Amino acid sequence: MAEDIGVYIPLEIDIKLKVNGSTFVILCDGEAFHGARCIYTDPIKSMKLDEYKSRLLYTKYPIVLRYSESEINNNFAINHLIMIVHKVRKKEISNFYRNWMIKGLA
C-alpha cells in the first residue's frame, strides 16, 4: 500500500454533494487517462490506482460513484446518479460504491 512507504496519493474529487446528510463523491473519468483505452499511461496500472483511490475515498464518504466518459456522454451517469439520489432520499440506501472499471458493479 502506498501509505506504508510514505507516498502521497492525491484524491481528486470531481463533484461532491450532500443529500439528506449523505455525502456523494462523484468521479468522472476521461477514457484517454483511465481504463482499458488509456493512451497516456499503462492501462492496468491506471485502473488499479483509480480503484485504490476510490476505495480510499469510500472509507471517508458513504457514496462513491465513478463514471466513464462514455457513461457521461450517453446519459447513463446522470440517470444512475438520479436513481441513487432518490434511493438516499427515500432512505432505501445510506452507502453505495460504484467503479465502472469493475465488472458486476452497477
NORBELNOR-V98713 format. One record per backbone hydrogen bond with DSSP energy under -0.5 kcal/mol. NH is the residue of the N-H (numbers start at 0). CO is the residue of the C=O. Records with the same first field share a line. If there is no record, write none. Layout:
BEGIN
NH->CO ; CO
END
This chain:
BEGIN
3->0
4->0 ; 1
5->2
6->1
8->6
9->7
11->9
13->25
14->25
16->23
18->21
21->18
23->16 ; 21
24->62
25->14 ; 23
26->64
28->26 ; 66
29->27
32->29
33->29
37->34
38->31
39->31
45->41
46->42
47->43
48->44
49->45
50->46
51->47
52->48
53->49
54->50
55->51
56->52
57->53
58->54 ; 55
59->55 ; 56
60->56
62->22
63->95
64->24
65->97
66->26 ; 64
68->28
71->67
72->68
73->69
74->71
75->70
76->70
78->74
79->75
80->76
81->77
82->78
83->79
84->80
85->81
86->82
87->83
88->84
89->85
90->87
91->86
92->86
95->61
97->63
99->65
101->98
102->100
104->101
END
